[in-house]
Amino acid sequence: MDPANGAEVMALADEQTPVPLASVLFHPEGKTLVTTGGSAERGRLTFWDADTGDTLRTYRGITGRLGQAAYRPDGSRLAVASWDHSVRLCDGLTGQEIFRLRGHADRVTGVAFSADGWRVASASADKTVRVWDATPLAPK
């Protein structure tokens, strides 16, 4: 939306049947948008060109719906909350899963990186918040 007049600038449209979206965020460099969501059985992670709205790549059929996502401040990693009780840590540009953090007893609903990018916090429907050391998962 154009903040000056409220006019729509772009609408992201999926080529498949629409699925509920849980999160939308910009990569820190500003050229890519990421959406997460899916059904209770299958999650979807989609990367979009922020200038054109074109789909760059989509990961479908991920076990469990995907919830909120957060970028590491440098954009190298993407943390994604998952209904399969885990946090998926992905490459920030390609979306390829690198590692999965497990320990919650119910779906993970929220994630955040610390300002320095060395920790990931996750909130769950199990009524806990966990703070994970992300140091071993830093880009090489």
Long-range contacts (C-beta under 8 A, 24 or more apart in sequence): 10-53, 11-53, 12-48, 12-53, 13-53, 14-46, 14-55, 14-58, 15-55, 16-60, 19-44, 20-65, 22-65, 22-66, 22-67, 22-68, 22-81, 23-66, 23-67, 23-68, 23-69, 25-69, 25-70, 25-71, 26-50, 27-71, 27-75, 27-92, 27-93, 28-71, 28-73, 28-74, 28-75, 29-75, 32-56, 32-93, 34-69, 34-78, 34-95, 36-66, 36-67, 36-68, 36-69, 36-80, 36-81, 37-65, 37-66, 38-62, 38-64, 38-65, 38-66, 39-65, 40-64, 40-65, 40-83, 41-65, 43-82, 43-83, 45-69, 45-80, 45-90, 45-95, 47-95, 57-94, 57-95, 59-95, 62-88, 64-107, 65-107, 67-107, 67-108, 67-109, 67-110, 67-111, 68-109, 68-110, 68-111, 69-111, 70-111, 70-112, 70-113, 70-120, 71-113, 72-113, 72-117, 72-134, 73-113, 73-115, 73-116, 73-117, 74-117, 74-139, 76-117, 76-138, 76-139, 77-113, 77-117, 77-134, 77-137, 77-138, 77-139, 79-111, 79-112, 79-113, 79-120, 79-122, 80-111, 81-107, 81-108, 81-109, 81-110, 81-111, 81-122, 81-123, 82-107, 82-108, 83-107, 83-108, 85-124, 85-126, 87-111, 87-120, 87-122, 87-132, 89-120, 89-134, 89-137, 98-137, 99-137, 101-130, 101-132, 103-130, 104-128, 104-130
